[in-house]
Amino acid sequence: DLEKLSPADRRTTVGDVNDKIYRLFGYRIHLLRPPYISYGKKGSDTREDIVAMAKELELAIVNHTRSSHDSHEDYTAQMMIERILAEKDELGRGLNGSILLFHDKYQKTVEAMKVIIPALQQQGYQLVTVSELLNCSKEGLHYGWIYSKAD
């Protein structure tokens, strides 16, 4: 949880992970999805520090438009399917340009994806990585920006 770390510990933690990925794979990452979507409240010193850290480390911060709620114990695969495939979310947003949140550690997520992926493709959606989505958006990818949807 980045909010629970000191500014120095945040930079060390995130920087060390990025350095290790580079050493192991020769690849620099440019996206940061903070655990628990925890990057401070708007206007807070914590948010300002995390945004500054991301900019320094050449990272864009990734949130999501729509969560599958797969980490909720009581959520079933069917509930996840209905939530993701709904025409509009609780804020009235559609799916185009959305960043969808799933976790790779739940069997129910695997079962839901067997329905969600073909359904989205049948509706004409193209499934891409977050990097691809942001790089082809009007705004592009900017370090230190917080993204929850491509505009």
C-alpha positions, 0 to 999 in steps of 0.5 A: 500500500503506497499510502502507508509508506514514507516518500523515500520508501515509496521511491525505493520500493517502486524503483527497486522493482523496476530496476529488477525487471530491467536487470532480468528482462532488459525492459523498462516498465512505464505503468504503475498500478498501485496496489489497492488503487492506493495513491492518495486522495485528490489534493493530498500531499500523499497524492502529490508525492506519488504523482511526483514519484511516478513522473521521476521514475517515468511511470503513468499511474493506472486506475480502472474504469470498471472492476470485476469485483473478483476479489470480493468473496461473495462475487460469482463468475456470473455476477462478474460477467453481468457487471463487466458486460453491462452497457453502462456502469454505475457512473453511466460510463460505457465500455469504449476506452475502458480499463477493466480490472481483473486479478489472475489468482481466482478460478472464478475469474478464469470462468468469467473470462471464458464468457466475457472475452468472446462477448466483448469481441462479438460486440466489436470491441478490440481487447488491448493492453493498457499500454496500447490503449493509452498510446493510441488515445488522443492524449497519449501516455504521460508520466505522472498522469493518472489514467482510468480510461482512455479518452 
